Amino acid sequence: MDTDQVILGLLMSGPKSGYKIKNITGKLMMAYNLSLNQIYPALRKLESTGLVQKDVVIQTGKPNLHVYSLTDGGR
């Protein structure tokens, strides 16, 4: 399974940030423990191909949160 497939599979259960994806792969999927250096480029690629969409959540006192969800094409 490649990084894109893992991310698309995880997003099937609902929107997630890249950091949340990292935590899930680290705790639950030992065989697919992805690094942030793998996750964010994959999310950008999936977004550019229309499989996921990014929503920005404005936060006070910390960086904005980028939350990714599947599009119809990504499902």
C-alpha positions, 0 to 999 in steps of 0.5 A: 500500500502506498502513502496516497492509499493509506491517507485516502483510507484514513480520510474515509472515516472523516476529515483529519489534519496531517498531524492527526493522520501521523498520530493514527499511523504511528499508533494503529498502523505500525506497518505504515507509520508515515512521517510528516515529510511523507504525509504533507506532500501526499496531501498536496498531490491528492488536493491538486488531483481533486481527490481531497479538499483542504479547509483552513480552520482559523485558530487564535494563538497558534497556526491555522489548522489545515483539515483535509476531507475526501471529495466525491472523486476521492471516495 
